[in-house]
Amino acid sequence: MRTAYSVSTVRAAERDLMARLPEGALMQRAAAGLAAACRELLGRVYGSRVVLLVGSGDNGGDALYAGARLARRGAGVVAVLLSPERAHPGGLGALRAAGGRVSDDALRDLARCDLVVDGIVGIGGRGGLRPDAAELARVAWESAPVVAVDLPSGVDADSGEVRGEAVRADATVTFGAYKPGLLIDPARERAGALRLVDIGLTLPGEAEFEALQHADVAELLPRPAAESDKYRRGVVGVVAGSARYPGAAVLAVAGALRGGAGAVRYVGPAADAVLARFPETLVHAGPPHKAGRVQSWVIGPGIGDESDALEDVLASDVPVLVDADGLRFLTPERVRARTAETLLTPHAGEAAALLGRGRDEVEAERLASVRELAARYAATVLLKGSTTLVARESGPVRVNPTGTGWLATAGSGDVLSGVTGSLLAAGLPARDAASVGAYLHGLAARRAAGPEGAPILATEVADHLGAAWRDVTG
């Protein structure tokens, strides 16, 4: 599992370690890892030209010491000092001693370099870059590959927010632990490829952020035993679709069936469309509480203005996933009164309506928004988008590492609801069901889009879910 820790947690761990190490040893560890990553990107160090963008403090010191290591291997290293009077003195001395120099024409040096190292602002930075630094960052991106030191300068390490101009990196070398901003958009898209350098930090056992990997998902996936029947595997109740949107019902049922459900009970007006595609579905005219035994409910995709079924489902004693149109009728009080788990799966626009904010604000503050929703509704919340986040009232926030921009297509969220509902019915807690469902959904979309990427349909995502299972389980 890839874990991430807040700036305050990392800083505390650094202080503890520095108290036990000789002065400067921790910075040298970071610089060694940074220099190694730069060497790999350069391929040939001798004769290459490297520009360091150096701010004040330790982040700039890391860049300077790494530059000194590259200079000793024959690279031509030039440091652009954004605050010359506050540049790290030890790092600057080491660079000069190794044959590096301080730039007297930053734009000229950037125009003819092979690699740029971003050491402008560290993990304690807040807000966007100053105008002079922003101009250098833009020129750097157009000139050569950019390696960020710990995180791209100008992004918020704790939240992933980008408030103003920020560096866009091809790769980020981070020290000791991943920072949340490296995993959460909009900052994540600026970080490029991530490399973690172990500098010996001792961190808390429970991280503040988690990103599941194949092995974690494989361990969580429910598998039928020899004695399993459809009830042991889980029966999902799906309330979706309407005369206007029958396809939403078909897609939600598709996700549930291909997500591993033992059976699906469909309640709604799109029974004919569902049966035409999936004759194994159990259909009922409703209301939901009369449809038969289920281990979870999925409600909302394409239901339009029909709210009576939502009250019926929320009154049940099984986990309930509420998506799409169903979210419009929710109140915090009704959700908080439930004894079984509730999982909400909004996209940014729906989250904005639930919070009474603008969509742009939610997009810019994805982490704060998903946490606020989880606290307000006392529910697990899966916030869909470029970075899918899963949060509860307490505990680590999950960040989904799979997916593709091609998932931004009509109906893909309905498939995700069905997949996740099947995992709830199989007995996974809401946070695990949401995390595993999003992971499989993302893998299926990648398969559908292909290695080069291509437009996909929601039905294709559903069709590739079985292959996504096999990808995870081997």
N, C-alpha and C positions, 0 to 999 in steps of 0.2 A: 504494500500500500504506500502510495506517495503521500507524505504528510507535510503540512505547512504550519508555521508558527508566527504569531504576531511579533511586531518589532520589539515590544516591551519584553516578551519572553526571550527572544534572541539576545537582546542587549543584556539581560540578567545572566544568561548563560555565558556570554562573552566575558562579563566582569568576573564571574566565578573562575573561569579558565585563566584569564590574564593574571589573576592573583597568584596562580600556581606556576606561571611560566616566566622565563626571563623577559625583560622588557623588549617589545618589538617582535617576539617570536610568533605571536598570532598573526600579525600582519604579513610576516614572511611566509607563513603557511598559505595564506590567501593568495599572495603574489605568486607563489610557486604554482598553484593550481591554475591561476589566471594565465600565466605565461605558457603553461603546457597546452591549454586550450587554444591560445593564439597560435602556437607553433603548428597545431593540427590544422587550423584553418588556413594558415599561410602555405603549408606544405613545405616550401623551401624558405628557411629563415634567412640564411646568408644572402645579403644583397637586397632583401625586401625593405620596403619603406613603411614605417608604422607611425601614425600620429596618435598621440594621447591627448584627449580633451580632459583637462585636469581642473577640478574645482578645489575648494578648501576642504580640509579635514581628512579623515581616514580613507574615504572612498578614493580621493585623489592620490593618497599615499599608496594604496594598493596598485593603482594604475602605474605610478612612477616606479615602484619596485619591480613590477612585472616588466615594465619597459626596460629597466636596467638589465634584467635577465636576457631579454631579447637582444639588446645591444651587445652584450658579451658574446652572443652567438653570431654576430655579424650583421644584424639588422641595423638599418639607419632609423633611429628613433628620435622623434621630435615631439616635445611637449608644448601644447598650447595652454598657457596658464590663464584661467579666467579671473583669478584673484591672486596675482603674483605675490603680494605681500603676505598671503595666508596659505600659500602652497606648503605641503608637508615638507619640512626642512630635511629630514632624513632621506625621504624618497627622492627629493630633488638632487641631493648630494650624491646619492647612489647612481642616479641616471647620468649625471655629468661625469662621474668617475668611470662609468662604463663606456663613455664615448657618445652618449646622447646629448642633445642640445635643446635649448628653449627656442621656440619658433619666434621669428620676427615678422612673419607674414602667414597667418593661419590659412587664409583662403588659397594661397599658392601651394602650401604644403599639403592641404587636403586634396587639391586637384590632382596631385601626382603620387598619392600614397596607395599602398596595397591593402591596408587594414587600418581601421579606426577603433580606438579603445575609448569607450565612454566612461569616464570617471568624474563626471561633473557633480552629481548629487547622490548621496547615499540613501540608505533606507529610512533615515529620519527626515528626509525632505518632504515638504508640503507645498501643494500648489504647482503650477506649471513653471517652465523655465523662464528666466529673465530674457528680454529681447536679444541681447548679444549671444547668450547661450543657445537660444532657439534658432538663430540664424546659422550658427555653426552646426547644430544638429541637422538642419535641413540640407546644408551643403554636404555634410558627412554621408548622409543617406544616399545622395546622388553620386558620390565619389567612389566609395569602396565598401566592402563588407564591414559591418559595425558589430563590435562585441561590447555588451554592457557589463559593467562591474557591479555585481550583486543584483541590480535591477535597472531597467532603463530609466535614465534621469527624467524627472518630471512626472512620474506616475506615483500613485499612493501605494506604498508597500502593503498596508493593512487592508485596504478595501478594493484595490484594483481600479479606483477612479482616476480619471485623467482630467484635471481641471486646468486647461491651458495647453501650451505647447509642450511636447515631450519627445524624447528620443525614440526612434524606431530602430530596433536592433535586429540583426540577423541571428544572433545568438546571445544568450545571457549566461554568465558564469556566476553562480550564487554560492554563498559560503555558509556552511554549517547546517542550514535548513532552508527549505523552500519558503518563500514569503507568499502570503495569500494573493498579492497583486500579480504574481507570476502565473497564477492559475485562473484568475477571474477577469473576464472582459469588462471594460474595454482595454485594460492594461495588458492582458495576456497576449493579444494580437500584436503588441509592440515588442514582446520579449524574444520572439524567434525560438530557436532550439534551446532547450534548457540543459545546463550541466551543473550538477551539484558537487561542490568540493568539500570533502570532509576535513574540518579543521579541529575536530576533537571536542565539540560542544556536548555537554550533558543536558538533554532536554527532557521535559516532563513526559511521563508515560502516555498520557492522552493528549493528542495533538488538538489544535484548534480548528484545523481544516484537514480533510482527507479526500484523496482521489483514488477510487478503487482501480486495481489492475486486474489482468486476466485471472491470476491465481485467487484473488479475493472473491471475484464473481463466481468462479468455478466452485469455491467452497460454499457459497451461499445458495447456489442454484438447487432447487428441490428436484430430486430424481425419484421416479416411481420405484417401489420395491415389488418383489414378486407377488405379494399379497394385495397390492394396491387395487382399488376400484376407483370409479370416477369421483366418489365422495372423498376418499382419502387424498386424491390428487387435487381436489378443490373444484367446487362449482361456483362460477361467477355469474352474478345477476347483472345484466346490462340494460339500462334504461337510456335509450338514445334514439335519435332520428325523429322525423316528423314527415308529414306529407310533403313539405318543402325540401327537407334534407334527409331523404331516406339513405343516402350514401354514408352519412355519419354512423348510422346503425351498422351497416355492413362493415365498415372499417373498424369500428370498435370491437365487433364480434370477431373479425379476422385477427386482430391483435390478441384477443383473449384466447382464442383457439390455438393460435401459433405460439402463444406465450407459455403454453404448457397446461392450460386448464383441463381438468377431467371432463367438464361439460360446461356449456353456457346456456343460461336461461335468459331469453330475450323478452323484454316487456316493452311494448310500444306499437306505433302504427305502421312500422316498416317491416312487419313480419314476412310479407310476401317477398320483398327484396332480399331479406336475410336468408330465407329458406332457399331461394333460387341459387344463391351462391354457396350457402353452407347448410345442407339438408340435415346435418347432425345437430343443429341448434334446437333447443327446446323453447318453444314460443308460448306466450300467454298474453291474453288481452289486458290483464291487470285487474286491480291494482297490484303493486309489487309484493305486498305482504301475502297475497294469495297465489303467487306464482310457484311456490315450492321452496324446498330447502336450498339455501346458498351459503357459502362461507365468506363472500364479500359482495359488495355492490359497486358498480360503476355507473354514474349518472351524469348526464349533462350534454354530451356531444349532440348537437343538432336538435335539441328538444324544443327550441323556440321559446314561447311564452308559457309553456306548460310547467306549472310549479307544484301542482298537487302531489305528483309522484315524489318530489324531493322531500316533502314532509314525511311521507310514508317511509322512504328509505332511511332518512335520518333517525326515525324512531326505532329502527332495527338495532339488534345487539351484535352486529357483525361489522368489520371494518368497511368504511365507505370512502370511495374516491369520487370527488366532485370536480368536474371539468367543464370548460366552455360555458354554454348557456346556464348550466346549473349554478355557476358561481354568482350569477346576477341576483339570485334570490336568497343568498346566504346572509345570515347575521351572526356576529361573533357570539351572541348569547345562545343561539340555537346550537352552534357547533360546540361550544364549551360545555353545554349541558349533556353531551353524549358520554356514554361510558366506554364504548368501543372506540378504536382509533379512527380518526378522520384524516384523509389526505387530500389536499387541494393542489391542483395542477394548472395554475394560470400561466398565460404568456404575459409579456410586459403590459400590454393594454388592459388585460383583465386585472392584473395586479394593481395597476394604477387606479382602476375603478374601485377596487376593494379598499384601497388606502386613501382615496379621495385626492389623488395627485395627478400630475400630467405624465403621459407615457415617457417623454424624454427624461424626466426626473428619475423614473424607475430604471430606465436603461443606463443612466449615468451612475446610479447608486444601487446596483443589483444586490450587493451583499446586505446593505442596510435595509433594503426593501424586503428581502426574503426573511430576514430575521424579525422585522416588525410584524409581518403577516403571521409568522409562526407564533409570536407572542400574543398578538391580538386575538387570534382564533383558537389558541391552545391546540394547535394542530400541527401535523407535518406538512410542509409546503415544498412542492417542487416547482421552481420558477424556471419555465422554459426560455430558451433563447440561445444566443451565441455561446454562452457558458450556462449550462443547466446547473442550478444550485438546489440542494435539498437541505432544509433546515427544520429543526425542532425547537421547542422552547429553550432547551439547554443541550449541551453537548456539541461535538464537532459539526461544522457545516461540511456537507459532502459536495464535491465539485466533480462533475462528470467529464472525463477526458476524451470520450468518443464523440462522434458526430461529424457533420459536414454542413457547409452552408447550403447544400442542395436540399437539406431537410426543410427549408423554408418553403414548403409547398402545401397546398390545401389538403387537409385530412390527415397529415402525419401525426398531429396531436391526438386524433381519435384512435389511431393505432397504438400510440404510446399509452393511452388510458387503458385500452384493453389488455396490453401486455402486463402493465403494472397491476391491474385488477386481478389477473390470473395469479400473480405472485402473492398478492394479499390473500387470495383464497387458499393458496398452498400453505399458508401459515407464516410467511415472512412478516416481521414487523414493518410498519409503514415506511420507516426510513430506509431499511434494506430493500424493500419492494420497489420503492421509488428509485433508489440508486442503481439496482440491478436492471430494472426496466429501462431506465435511461441509457445505461451502458449497452444493453442488447439492441435497443432501438437505434443507437448511433452506429453500432457495428453493421447492422442490417442496411442502414442507409449508405454507409461507405461501400458495402458490397454492391448495392443497387447502382450507385453512381459510377463504380469502376475506378481503377487506379488513376485515370486521368481526370475524372470528374465529368459528369454529364447530368442533364435534367432527369429527375426521377418522379415517379408517381407514388402516392401513399400506398397504393396497392402493391407496388413493387417492394416497398419497405417491409410490408407484412409478409410478402412471399419469401423474403430473405432472412426472416427471423430464425428459421430452423438452422440455416447455415451459420448464423451468428452464435447460436448455442454451440455448434460444433467447433467454431473458432475458439470459444472459451474453454470447452471441456476437452478438446484434443481428440 
